[in-house]
Amino acid sequence: MSHFTVSPRHLIALIGGALCIAFAPIFAVLARQGEGQVGMWDSAFWRVFIGAIALGILFGIQRKRIVPRRSEFVGNYSWMWLPGLAFACDFWAWHWSFEHTSVANSTLLANTSLIWVTLFAWLVWKERLSKLFLIGASAAFLGMVVLMMSSTTRDSPTGGNGLFGDSLAILTAVFYASYQLLIKRFRRDHSAPMLLFWASAVAALILFPLAWFHGDPFLPGSANVWGALIGLGVLSHACGQGLIAYGLGGVPASLAGVALLVQPVATALLGVLILGQPLVLFQVMGAVLVVVGLVFAIRAKSKVSAPPPK
């Protein structure tokens, strides 16, 4: 049995990427506050629009091909727009959730996508579920219930409908699970940089009319809001996704999945420190259950037979 050697450089990149993405909800909420603010749907557009530009520059510097060859335009174009559609729905639901629930609840619930991917594989592809995964999934689902209970026992820190925001975060996880499944399918024929760039570009194209015709301001009206949106697009989207894509190349899937859980934990702490969204007991209990459940689920998934080529 071969052993996968962990590269410290790749592990640091992976954790660094997770920490970059941890700032995404913080930047999105900051862009909604103060003079010159934009709406949450607008910040979702700016995230992928600025992110796509930054990714294009980043991959250009790295000399990674993101422009398809002529042969890749022949026949089925779904690899270009399907992941982008899922990406757009993911960010639309997630950013909307920030208006109603805490960034801690939203991020923890949105990170349960692994559970939904595996359940889809069980229902559609008839993959077997291990006992370890069932234990982990059960703990994660219980944690989700406890997190949603926390939204019914206090007023939402955002002034919105906490239970509705939690539901949007779960919907985010479902959309992101769809994105992951599509990326796995199209990764067989297309490179990861190409798929990520075009998913971001198509998502921006889809989100633009939603943001433009929504009632909230579309264009940022102050340097602070521009700074938050640039941080969202460059640091969280481009750098975060880029570092994670690089880090996954030198870290086994089981360790990578666990390492990425630093993101929702970091977001919860940043929400307390920067946004002043305190954590209540039910949130802490739910967070522990979700994280522990996901750790078990990740370990279970790493023990199954090799997945399709990526």
C-alpha positions, 0 to 999 in steps of 0.5 A: 500500500503506497503512502501519500507524503504530505508536503508542508508547502502544500498544506500551508497553502491549503490552510492559507486558502481556507483562511482567505475564504474565511474573510469572504462573509466579513467582506460581504457584510462590511460592503453592506455597511456605512456610506456608499454601501451595496446590496448583498446580491450586488456584492455576490456579483462583484465577488465573482466579477473581480475574482474572474479578472484576478484569476485571469491575471493570476493564471496568465502570470502562471502561464496556465491555459484558460482559453479553450482550444477550438476543439473544446468549442465543438459540440457540448458547451455545458462545461462552460455554463453549468458549473457557472450556473451552480456557482451563481446560485451558490453565491446568490443564496449565500450572500442573501443569507448574510442579511438574515443570519449570523456569518457563523451560522451561514458559513457552518451550514454552507460547509455541509456540502460534502453530506449532500454530495454523498447523499446524491451519490447514494441515491443516484449512483447507488454508492454504499454508505459506510457506518462511519459516514452515517455517524458523521452525517447524523452528527452534522445533521443534529448540529444543523438542527441545533444551529437553526434552534439558536436562530429561534432563541434570540433575535438575529444579529442582522435584524433579519429572519434568522431561520430564513437565513439558515435555510438559505445557507443550507440551500447554498450547501446544496448548490455548492454540492451541485457545483462540486459534482459538475466540476468532478464530471468536467475535470476529466476533460478540462483543467482546473484553472480553466473550469474555475475561471469560466465558472466565475465568469459565467456566474458574474454574467448570470448575477449581473442582471439580478444585482442591477435590477435589485433595489439596492445600490449597485455601484460602491459609493466609497473607498471603504466599500470598494476595498471590501469588494476588492478584498472579497474578489481578490483575497477571498475568491481568487487567492483563496481558490487558487491557494486551495487548488495548489494545496490539494496537489500535495495533501491527501484528500482526508487531511485536506478535507479536515484542514479546510474546516478551519474556514468556518471556524475562523469565520465564526471567530472573525464574526465576533471580533470584527462584526460584533456578532456574539456566539450563543451556547446553542451556536457553539454546541451546533458548531462542534457537532457540525465540525466533528460530524464533517471530520467523521464524514471526511474520514469515511469518504477517504476510505472508499474506493478511488473516485473517478479521474479529476 
